[in-house]
Amino acid sequence: MTIPSFGNKQPYEEYYVSFNFSRDLAFNEEISSASVSVEDANGADATDEIVEDILLVGDCRVFVFIKGGTEQTYKMTCKIICSNTEKYEKEAYLPVSNI
């Protein structure tokens, strides 16, 4: 499993994670829904604390915009359901640090 790329805009304020499912999806397969869950460094659910918005882009990419969070590494899990009911899941790790 490939860990998606991520980048930070401003420490402690705004981050984003990009999940790219292009290698998993069949030709012309489209994402019909996506959900993202977030765990903090202790494994506790932090979804409500830091996930701000989920944006589906085209037929293979999910962007998650995040606000807040304390200095630690968050584990993010993105689950998608395609228009043909196929399901896929990817994980990413977002380190939040004082830069």
N, CA, C and O atoms as CSV, one atom per row, in Angstrom:
chain,resi,resn,atom,element,x,y,z
A,1,MET,N,N,0.838,-1.173,0.000
A,1,MET,CA,C,0.000,0.000,0.000
A,1,MET,C,C,0.884,1.237,0.000
A,1,MET,O,O,1.818,1.337,0.795
A,2,THR,N,N,0.594,2.169,-0.882
A,2,THR,CA,C,1.354,3.406,-0.981
A,2,THR,C,C,0.761,4.443,-0.052
A,2,THR,O,O,-0.451,4.655,-0.051
A,3,ILE,N,N,1.596,5.090,0.734
A,3,ILE,CA,C,1.120,6.154,1.605
A,3,ILE,C,C,0.976,7.419,0.764
A,3,ILE,O,O,1.935,7.833,0.112
A,4,PRO,N,N,-0.211,8.043,0.767
A,4,PRO,CA,C,-0.436,9.235,-0.053
A,4,PRO,C,C,0.455,10.390,0.373
A,4,PRO,O,O,0.926,10.446,1.508
A,5,SER,N,N,0.675,11.299,-0.549
A,5,SER,CA,C,1.478,12.471,-0.233
A,5,SER,C,C,0.647,13.452,0.592
A,5,SER,O,O,-0.582,13.445,0.522
A,6,PHE,N,N,1.310,14.279,1.358
A,6,PHE,CA,C,0.620,15.288,2.136
A,6,PHE,C,C,1.516,16.504,2.228
A,6,PHE,O,O,2.721,16.408,1.998
A,7,GLY,N,N,0.951,17.622,2.555
A,7,GLY,CA,C,1.739,18.836,2.694
A,7,GLY,C,C,1.106,19.734,3.727
A,7,GLY,O,O,-0.079,19.598,4.033
A,8,ASN,N,N,1.884,20.651,4.266
A,8,ASN,CA,C,1.328,21.565,5.248
A,8,ASN,C,C,1.398,22.988,4.724
A,8,ASN,O,O,2.342,23.360,4.028
A,9,LYS,N,N,0.399,23.770,5.063
A,9,LYS,CA,C,0.374,25.170,4.653
A,9,LYS,C,C,0.908,26.054,5.768
A,9,LYS,O,O,1.808,26.862,5.540
A,10,GLN,N,N,0.361,25.909,6.976
A,10,GLN,CA,C,0.826,26.686,8.110
A,10,GLN,C,C,0.792,25.800,9.342
A,10,GLN,O,O,-0.211,25.130,9.585
A,11,PRO,N,N,1.872,25.778,10.132
A,11,PRO,CA,C,1.876,24.926,11.317
A,11,PRO,C,C,0.743,25.281,12.273
A,11,PRO,O,O,0.450,26.454,12.502
A,12,TYR,N,N,0.115,24.254,12.823
A,12,TYR,CA,C,-0.959,24.370,13.791
A,12,TYR,C,C,-2.236,25.004,13.253
A,12,TYR,O,O,-3.214,25.088,13.996
A,13,GLU,N,N,-2.278,25.449,12.014
A,13,GLU,CA,C,-3.457,26.141,11.537
A,13,GLU,C,C,-4.196,25.395,10.441
A,13,GLU,O,O,-5.386,25.113,10.582
A,14,GLU,N,N,-3.514,25.070,9.355
A,14,GLU,CA,C,-4.231,24.451,8.254
A,14,GLU,C,C,-3.327,23.458,7.527
A,14,GLU,O,O,-2.202,23.793,7.155
A,15,TYR,N,N,-3.817,22.250,7.330
A,15,TYR,CA,C,-3.090,21.190,6.639
A,15,TYR,C,C,-4.026,20.546,5.631
A,15,TYR,O,O,-5.240,20.741,5.689
A,16,TYR,N,N,-3.463,19.784,4.712
A,16,TYR,CA,C,-4.301,18.989,3.839
A,16,TYR,C,C,-3.621,17.652,3.575
A,16,TYR,O,O,-2.396,17.538,3.609
A,17,VAL,N,N,-4.439,16.659,3.314
A,17,VAL,CA,C,-3.948,15.333,2.937
A,17,VAL,C,C,-4.635,14.957,1.641
A,17,VAL,O,O,-5.839,15.163,1.490
A,18,SER,N,N,-3.885,14.410,0.711
A,18,SER,CA,C,-4.434,13.988,-0.568
A,18,SER,C,C,-4.342,12.470,-0.679
A,18,SER,O,O,-3.256,11.899,-0.572
A,19,PHE,N,N,-5.476,11.823,-0.892
A,19,PHE,CA,C,-5.526,10.381,-1.124
A,19,PHE,C,C,-5.779,10.160,-2.608
A,19,PHE,O,O,-6.796,10.611,-3.137
A,20,ASN,N,N,-4.872,9.477,-3.281
A,20,ASN,CA,C,-5.020,9.226,-4.716
A,20,ASN,C,C,-5.318,7.746,-4.937
A,20,ASN,O,O,-4.502,6.878,-4.627
A,21,PHE,N,N,-6.494,7.480,-5.475
A,21,PHE,CA,C,-6.927,6.104,-5.707
A,21,PHE,C,C,-6.795,5.690,-7.173
A,21,PHE,O,O,-7.382,4.684,-7.574
A,22,SER,N,N,-6.047,6.432,-7.978
A,22,SER,CA,C,-5.996,6.167,-9.419
A,22,SER,C,C,-5.451,4.783,-9.754
A,22,SER,O,O,-5.861,4.202,-10.759
A,23,ARG,N,N,-4.551,4.241,-8.956
A,23,ARG,CA,C,-4.007,2.902,-9.248
A,23,ARG,C,C,-4.953,1.791,-8.815
A,23,ARG,O,O,-4.799,0.644,-9.235
A,24,ASP,N,N,-5.932,2.124,-7.976
A,24,ASP,CA,C,-6.869,1.121,-7.477
A,24,ASP,C,C,-8.137,1.022,-8.320
A,24,ASP,O,O,-8.731,-0.050,-8.437
A,25,LEU,N,N,-8.543,2.137,-8.899
A,25,LEU,CA,C,-9.832,2.175,-9.590
A,25,LEU,C,C,-9.716,1.627,-11.007
A,25,LEU,O,O,-8.720,1.844,-11.697
A,26,ALA,N,N,-10.752,0.919,-11.419
A,26,ALA,CA,C,-10.821,0.417,-12.788
A,26,ALA,C,C,-11.126,1.586,-13.723
A,26,ALA,O,O,-11.558,2.649,-13.278
A,27,PHE,N,N,-10.900,1.384,-15.003
A,27,PHE,CA,C,-11.150,2.421,-16.001
A,27,PHE,C,C,-12.597,2.900,-15.904
A,27,PHE,O,O,-13.524,2.092,-15.873
A,28,ASN,N,N,-12.782,4.208,-15.856
A,28,ASN,CA,C,-14.099,4.851,-15.782
A,28,ASN,C,C,-14.857,4.581,-14.485
A,28,ASN,O,O,-16.053,4.862,-14.409
A,29,GLU,N,N,-14.200,4.051,-13.480
A,29,GLU,CA,C,-14.850,3.829,-12.194
A,29,GLU,C,C,-14.831,5.147,-11.417
A,29,GLU,O,O,-13.785,5.789,-11.323
A,30,GLU,N,N,-15.949,5.547,-10.871
A,30,GLU,CA,C,-16.034,6.835,-10.197
A,30,GLU,C,C,-16.321,6.674,-8.709
A,30,GLU,O,O,-16.987,5.728,-8.288
A,31,ILE,N,N,-15.804,7.617,-7.922
A,31,ILE,CA,C,-16.058,7.643,-6.494
A,31,ILE,C,C,-17.447,8.235,-6.261
A,31,ILE,O,O,-17.753,9.327,-6.740
A,32,SER,N,N,-18.279,7.510,-5.524
A,32,SER,CA,C,-19.609,8.049,-5.215
A,32,SER,C,C,-19.660,8.641,-3.817
A,32,SER,O,O,-20.460,9.542,-3.566
A,33,SER,N,N,-18.817,8.154,-2.890
A,33,SER,CA,C,-18.758,8.750,-1.554
A,33,SER,C,C,-17.405,8.454,-0.916
A,33,SER,O,O,-16.719,7.500,-1.282
A,34,ALA,N,N,-17.040,9.296,0.046
A,34,ALA,CA,C,-15.780,9.112,0.763
A,34,ALA,C,C,-15.975,9.513,2.211
A,34,ALA,O,O,-16.753,10.417,2.518
A,35,SER,N,N,-15.261,8.835,3.101
A,35,SER,CA,C,-15.269,9.209,4.512
A,35,SER,C,C,-13.844,9.099,5.037
A,35,SER,O,O,-13.062,8.265,4.581
A,36,VAL,N,N,-13.522,9.948,5.996
A,36,VAL,CA,C,-12.175,9.962,6.570
A,36,VAL,C,C,-12.288,9.910,8.083
A,36,VAL,O,O,-13.064,10.649,8.688
A,37,SER,N,N,-11.505,9.027,8.684
A,37,SER,CA,C,-11.422,8.981,10.142
A,37,SER,C,C,-9.995,9.312,10.549
A,37,SER,O,O,-9.046,9.050,9.810
A,38,VAL,N,N,-9.858,9.895,11.743
A,38,VAL,CA,C,-8.548,10.344,12.209
A,38,VAL,C,C,-8.333,9.839,13.632
A,38,VAL,O,O,-9.213,9.947,14.486
A,39,GLU,N,N,-7.147,9.285,13.867
A,39,GLU,CA,C,-6.758,8.855,15.217
A,39,GLU,C,C,-5.558,9.680,15.655
A,39,GLU,O,O,-4.677,9.993,14.855
A,40,ASP,N,N,-5.537,10.030,16.943
A,40,ASP,CA,C,-4.371,10.740,17.458
A,40,ASP,C,C,-3.270,9.741,17.801
A,40,ASP,O,O,-3.423,8.543,17.559
A,41,ALA,N,N,-2.171,10.220,18.358
A,41,ALA,CA,C,-1.017,9.363,18.651
A,41,ALA,C,C,-1.339,8.254,19.639
A,41,ALA,O,O,-0.646,7.237,19.666
A,42,ASN,N,N,-2.382,8.429,20.455
A,42,ASN,CA,C,-2.786,7.404,21.422
A,42,ASN,C,C,-3.847,6.459,20.881
A,42,ASN,O,O,-4.310,5.575,21.602
A,43,GLY,N,N,-4.240,6.633,19.620
A,43,GLY,CA,C,-5.248,5.772,19.021
A,43,GLY,C,C,-6.679,6.212,19.272
A,43,GLY,O,O,-7.619,5.517,18.886
A,44,ALA,N,N,-6.853,7.362,19.916
A,44,ALA,CA,C,-8.200,7.870,20.183
A,44,ALA,C,C,-8.747,8.586,18.953
A,44,ALA,O,O,-7.989,9.178,18.186
A,45,ASP,N,N,-10.054,8.531,18.769
A,45,ASP,CA,C,-10.701,9.167,17.628
A,45,ASP,C,C,-10.552,10.681,17.725
A,45,ASP,O,O,-10.969,11.287,18.712
A,46,ALA,N,N,-9.961,11.287,16.708
A,46,ALA,CA,C,-9.784,12.739,16.668
A,46,ALA,C,C,-10.488,13.334,15.458
A,46,ALA,O,O,-10.207,14.468,15.072
A,47,THR,N,N,-11.398,12.580,14.857
A,47,THR,CA,C,-12.053,13.018,13.623
A,47,THR,C,C,-12.739,14.366,13.788
A,47,THR,O,O,-12.536,15.269,12.976
A,48,ASP,N,N,-13.545,14.509,14.826
A,48,ASP,CA,C,-14.299,15.745,15.007
A,48,ASP,C,C,-13.403,16.935,15.324
A,48,ASP,O,O,-13.783,18.082,15.090
A,49,GLU,N,N,-12.222,16.666,15.852
A,49,GLU,CA,C,-11.342,17.749,16.256
A,49,GLU,C,C,-10.592,18.383,15.095
A,49,GLU,O,O,-10.346,19.589,15.111
A,50,ILE,N,N,-10.224,17.598,14.090
A,50,ILE,CA,C,-9.346,18.192,13.080
A,50,ILE,C,C,-9.833,18.124,11.641
A,50,ILE,O,O,-9.355,18.910,10.823
A,51,VAL,N,N,-10.750,17.241,11.279
A,51,VAL,CA,C,-11.189,17.187,9.879
A,51,VAL,C,C,-12.156,18.329,9.613
A,51,VAL,O,O,-13.158,18.481,10.312
A,52,GLU,N,N,-11.855,19.125,8.607
A,52,GLU,CA,C,-12.691,20.268,8.280
A,52,GLU,C,C,-13.570,19.985,7.071
A,52,GLU,O,O,-14.765,20.278,7.107
A,53,ASP,N,N,-13.020,19.429,6.014
A,53,ASP,CA,C,-13.781,19.273,4.781
A,53,ASP,C,C,-13.169,18.167,3.934
A,53,ASP,O,O,-11.957,17.950,3.953
A,54,ILE,N,N,-14.020,17.474,3.195
A,54,ILE,CA,C,-13.577,16.440,2.261
A,54,ILE,C,C,-14.010,16.861,0.869
A,54,ILE,O,O,-15.173,17.204,0.660
A,55,LEU,N,N,-13.096,16.839,-0.079
A,55,LEU,CA,C,-13.386,17.247,-1.442
A,55,LEU,C,C,-13.033,16.101,-2.386
A,55,LEU,O,O,-11.898,15.626,-2.396
A,56,LEU,N,N,-14.009,15.659,-3.180
A,56,LEU,CA,C,-13.754,14.641,-4.188
A,56,LEU,C,C,-13.351,15.347,-5.475
A,56,LEU,O,O,-14.052,16.249,-5.933
A,57,VAL,N,N,-12.231,14.947,-6.058
A,57,VAL,CA,C,-11.741,15.586,-7.269
A,57,VAL,C,C,-11.673,14.559,-8.385
A,57,VAL,O,O,-10.959,13.563,-8.270
A,58,GLY,N,N,-12.400,14.788,-9.449
A,58,GLY,CA,C,-12.403,13.869,-10.580
A,58,GLY,C,C,-12.889,12.500,-10.168
A,58,GLY,O,O,-13.858,12.376,-9.418
A,59,ASP,N,N,-12.218,11.467,-10.658
A,59,ASP,CA,C,-12.663,10.107,-10.374
A,59,ASP,C,C,-11.640,9.317,-9.573
A,59,ASP,O,O,-11.735,8.092,-9.511
A,60,CYS,N,N,-10.655,9.984,-8.953
A,60,CYS,CA,C,-9.628,9.193,-8.272
A,60,CYS,C,C,-8.976,9.865,-7.072
A,60,CYS,O,O,-8.110,9.247,-6.453
A,61,ARG,N,N,-9.332,11.077,-6.710
A,61,ARG,CA,C,-8.583,11.776,-5.669
A,61,ARG,C,C,-9.523,12.344,-4.612
A,61,ARG,O,O,-10.598,12.864,-4.912
A,62,VAL,N,N,-9.074,12.224,-3.359
A,62,VAL,CA,C,-9.827,12.770,-2.235
A,62,VAL,C,C,-8.904,13.709,-1.459
A,62,VAL,O,O,-7.845,13.289,-0.993
A,63,PHE,N,N,-9.298,14.972,-1.318
A,63,PHE,CA,C,-8.547,15.933,-0.520
A,63,PHE,C,C,-9.259,16.118,0.813
A,63,PHE,O,O,-10.481,16.262,0.856
A,64,VAL,N,N,-8.496,16.114,1.894
A,64,VAL,CA,C,-9.046,16.344,3.227
A,64,VAL,C,C,-8.362,17.581,3.796
A,64,VAL,O,O,-7.140,17.616,3.934
A,65,PHE,N,N,-9.151,18.588,4.121
A,65,PHE,CA,C,-8.607,19.810,4.698
A,65,PHE,C,C,-8.774,19.765,6.207
A,65,PHE,O,O,-9.844,19.424,6.711
A,66,ILE,N,N,-7.722,20.108,6.922
A,66,ILE,CA,C,-7.674,19.918,8.368
A,66,ILE,C,C,-7.308,21.232,9.047
A,66,ILE,O,O,-6.411,21.947,8.598
A,67,LYS,N,N,-8.004,21.539,10.123
A,67,LYS,CA,C,-7.641,22.697,10.941
A,67,LYS,C,C,-7.312,22.214,12.339
A,67,LYS,O,O,-7.877,21.233,12.823
A,68,GLY,N,N,-6.391,22.914,12.979
A,68,GLY,CA,C,-6.072,22.611,14.365
A,68,GLY,C,C,-5.218,21.373,14.531
A,68,GLY,O,O,-4.501,20.969,13.616
A,69,GLY,N,N,-5.300,20.780,15.697
A,69,GLY,CA,C,-4.471,19.628,16.011
A,69,GLY,C,C,-3.293,20.043,16.872
A,69,GLY,O,O,-2.781,21.156,16.754
A,70,THR,N,N,-2.872,19.135,17.737
A,70,THR,CA,C,-1.712,19.416,18.580
A,70,THR,C,C,-0.482,18.768,17.970
A,70,THR,O,O,-0.591,18.030,16.991
A,71,GLU,N,N,0.669,19.032,18.531
A,71,GLU,CA,C,1.917,18.512,17.979
A,71,GLU,C,C,2.004,17.016,18.220
A,71,GLU,O,O,2.301,16.576,19.330
A,72,GLN,N,N,1.748,16.243,17.192
A,72,GLN,CA,C,1.802,14.784,17.227
A,72,GLN,C,C,1.577,14.271,15.813
A,72,GLN,O,O,1.394,15.065,14.890
A,73,THR,N,N,1.589,12.963,15.632
A,73,THR,CA,C,1.315,12.373,14.324
A,73,THR,C,C,-0.068,11.753,14.347
A,73,THR,O,O,-0.384,10.928,15.204
A,74,TYR,N,N,-0.887,12.164,13.390
A,74,TYR,CA,C,-2.246,11.651,13.266
A,74,TYR,C,C,-2.286,10.568,12.188
A,74,TYR,O,O,-1.648,10.697,11.143
A,75,LYS,N,N,-3.037,9.507,12.452
A,75,LYS,CA,C,-3.270,8.458,11.457
A,75,LYS,C,C,-4.630,8.731,10.816
A,75,LYS,O,O,-5.644,8.823,11.508
A,76,MET,N,N,-4.640,8.859,9.494
A,76,MET,CA,C,-5.866,9.163,8.773
A,76,MET,C,C,-6.207,7.976,7.879
A,76,MET,O,O,-5.340,7.437,7.190
A,77,THR,N,N,-7.464,7.578,7.895
A,77,THR,CA,C,-7.934,6.474,7.068
A,77,THR,C,C,-9.059,6.984,6.179
A,77,THR,O,O,-10.060,7.506,6.669
A,78,CYS,N,N,-8.891,6.832,4.883
A,78,CYS,CA,C,-9.898,7.261,3.918
A,78,CYS,C,C,-10.555,6.025,3.317
A,78,CYS,O,O,-9.873,5.143,2.796
A,79,LYS,N,N,-11.871,5.966,3.391
A,79,LYS,CA,C,-12.642,4.874,2.795
A,79,LYS,C,C,-13.528,5.455,1.708
A,79,LYS,O,O,-14.225,6.446,1.924
A,80,ILE,N,N,-13.497,4.825,0.528
A,80,ILE,CA,C,-14.354,5.296,-0.553
A,80,ILE,C,C,-15.255,4.168,-1.036
A,80,ILE,O,O,-14.929,2.986,-0.928
A,81,ILE,N,N,-16.387,4.573,-1.567
A,81,ILE,CA,C,-17.311,3.652,-2.233
A,81,ILE,C,C,-17.493,4.178,-3.649
A,81,ILE,O,O,-17.787,5.356,-3.856
A,82,CYS,N,N,-17.316,3.298,-4.610
A,82,CYS,CA,C,-17.433,3.690,-6.009
A,82,CYS,C,C,-18.865,3.503,-6.499
A,82,CYS,O,O,-19.692,2.875,-5.838
A,83,SER,N,N,-19.134,4.064,-7.673
A,83,SER,CA,C,-20.477,3.993,-8.233
A,83,SER,C,C,-20.916,2.555,-8.502
A,83,SER,O,O,-22.113,2.276,-8.569
A,84,ASN,N,N,-19.958,1.642,-8.656
A,84,ASN,CA,C,-20.310,0.225,-8.865
A,84,ASN,C,C,-20.277,-0.566,-7.553
A,84,ASN,O,O,-20.235,-1.796,-7.577
A,85,THR,N,N,-20.294,0.124,-6.418
A,85,THR,CA,C,-20.304,-0.408,-5.049
A,85,THR,C,C,-18.980,-1.023,-4.588
A,85,THR,O,O,-18.924,-1.572,-3.488
A,86,GLU,N,N,-17.913,-0.952,-5.389
A,86,GLU,CA,C,-16.601,-1.407,-4.935
A,86,GLU,C,C,-16.132,-0.491,-3.809
A,86,GLU,O,O,-16.421,0.705,-3.817
A,87,LYS,N,N,-15.400,-1.059,-2.830
A,87,LYS,CA,C,-14.914,-0.293,-1.688
A,87,LYS,C,C,-13.397,-0.357,-1.620
A,87,LYS,O,O,-12.799,-1.405,-1.866
A,88,TYR,N,N,-12.777,0.776,-1.283
A,88,TYR,CA,C,-11.324,0.862,-1.161
A,88,TYR,C,C,-10.967,1.650,0.093
A,88,TYR,O,O,-11.768,2.435,0.601
A,89,GLU,N,N,-9.760,1.427,0.579
A,89,GLU,CA,C,-9.315,2.102,1.801
A,89,GLU,C,C,-7.824,2.408,1.699
A,89,GLU,O,O,-7.048,1.585,1.213
A,90,LYS,N,N,-7.427,3.590,2.156
A,90,LYS,CA,C,-6.017,3.977,2.208
A,90,LYS,C,C,-5.745,4.663,3.542
A,90,LYS,O,O,-6.649,5.222,4.163
A,91,GLU,N,N,-4.484,4.614,3.975
A,91,GLU,CA,C,-4.064,5.267,5.207
A,91,GLU,C,C,-2.965,6.289,4.901
A,91,GLU,O,O,-2.201,6.138,3.948
A,92,ALA,N,N,-2.907,7.316,5.724
A,92,ALA,CA,C,-1.832,8.299,5.644
A,92,ALA,C,C,-1.499,8.735,7.062
A,92,ALA,O,O,-2.320,8.614,7.970
A,93,TYR,N,N,-0.297,9.237,7.238
A,93,TYR,CA,C,0.127,9.739,8.540
A,93,TYR,C,C,0.480,11.208,8.391
A,93,TYR,O,O,1.277,11.576,7.529
A,94,LEU,N,N,-0.112,12.047,9.231
A,94,LEU,CA,C,0.095,13.485,9.159
A,94,LEU,C,C,0.837,13.950,10.407
A,94,LEU,O,O,0.238,14.051,11.477
A,95,PRO,N,N,2.138,14.235,10.284
A,95,PRO,CA,C,2.868,14.768,11.438
A,95,PRO,C,C,2.616,16.267,11.571
A,95,PRO,O,O,2.863,17.030,10.636
A,96,VAL,N,N,2.135,16.676,12.714
A,96,VAL,CA,C,1.921,18.094,13.016
A,96,VAL,C,C,3.022,18.497,13.979
A,96,VAL,O,O,3.136,17.943,15.072
A,97,SER,N,N,3.832,19.464,13.569
A,97,SER,CA,C,4.954,19.866,14.429
A,97,SER,C,C,5.109,21.378,14.425
A,97,SER,O,O,4.584,22.066,13.549
A,98,ASN,N,N,5.820,21.878,15.394
A,98,ASN,CA,C,6.081,23.297,15.505
A,98,ASN,C,C,7.268,23.631,14.620
A,98,ASN,O,O,8.411,23.335,14.970
A,99,ILE,N,N,7.005,24.241,13.482
A,99,ILE,CA,C,8.067,24.539,12.502
A,99,ILE,C,C,8.576,25.950,12.693
A,99,ILE,O,O,9.468,26.388,11.966
